[in-house]
């Protein structure tokens, strides 16, 4: 007897649904991350404005004085999350993790 003969049609269908969901999530997540990166990097960048150089130095000094090292760390984290490359990496990574979870569940349905 093969493994396929032991599995019920419902099990095979559920396993296929999870595989399909995993593929859709993976493809749409990576495509969305690439699209977001492409769109967000095409416009003018406020950070590239030479008039803002003094502002950022003053802002960093004020953050350091008011909140210390933990405030600077939180500020750096928020600044990193605002960049399109970081957002694209997060979207791609999360969609990959979710799709891998779907593939894992699909494999478990077949066991």
LINMO-V150153 format. One record per residue. RES is the residue in three letters. SS is DSSP state (a for helix, b for strand, c for the rest). OMEGA is omega in whole degrees, -180 to 180 (NA if undefined). Layout:
res: [RES	RES]
ss: [SS	SS]
omega: [OMEGA	OMEGA]
This chain:
res: [UNK	UNK	UNK	UNK	UNK	UNK	UNK	UNK	UNK	UNK	UNK	UNK	UNK	UNK	UNK	UNK	UNK	UNK	UNK	UNK	UNK	UNK	UNK	UNK	UNK	UNK	UNK	UNK	UNK	UNK	UNK	UNK	UNK	UNK	UNK	UNK	UNK	UNK	UNK	UNK	UNK	UNK	UNK	UNK	UNK	UNK	UNK	UNK	UNK	UNK	UNK	UNK	UNK	UNK	UNK	UNK	UNK	UNK	UNK	UNK	UNK	UNK	UNK	UNK	UNK	UNK	UNK	UNK	UNK	UNK	UNK	UNK	UNK	UNK	UNK	UNK	UNK	UNK	UNK	UNK	UNK	UNK	UNK	UNK	UNK	UNK	UNK	UNK	UNK	UNK	UNK	UNK	UNK	UNK	UNK	UNK	UNK	UNK	UNK	UNK	UNK	UNK	UNK	UNK	UNK	UNK	UNK	UNK	UNK	UNK	UNK]
ss: [c	c	a	a	a	a	c	c	a	a	a	a	a	a	a	a	a	a	a	a	a	a	a	a	a	a	a	a	a	a	a	a	a	a	a	a	a	a	a	a	a	a	c	c	c	a	a	a	c	a	a	a	a	a	a	a	a	a	a	a	a	a	a	a	a	a	a	a	a	a	a	a	a	a	a	a	a	a	a	a	a	c	c	a	a	a	a	a	a	a	a	a	a	a	a	a	a	a	a	a	a	a	a	a	a	a	a	a	a	a	c]
omega: [178	179	-178	-179	-178	-177	177	178	179	179	180	-180	179	178	178	179	178	176	179	178	178	179	180	180	-179	-178	-178	179	180	178	178	178	179	179	178	180	-178	-178	-175	-180	-178	-177	177	-179	180	-178	-180	-178	-177	179	-177	-177	179	180	-178	177	179	179	179	179	180	178	-179	-179	-175	-170	178	-175	-179	176	177	178	178	179	178	179	179	178	179	-179	178	-178	-177	179	177	179	-180	179	179	179	179	-180	180	179	176	180	180	179	176	175	177	179	178	179	178	179	179	179	-177	-178	NA]
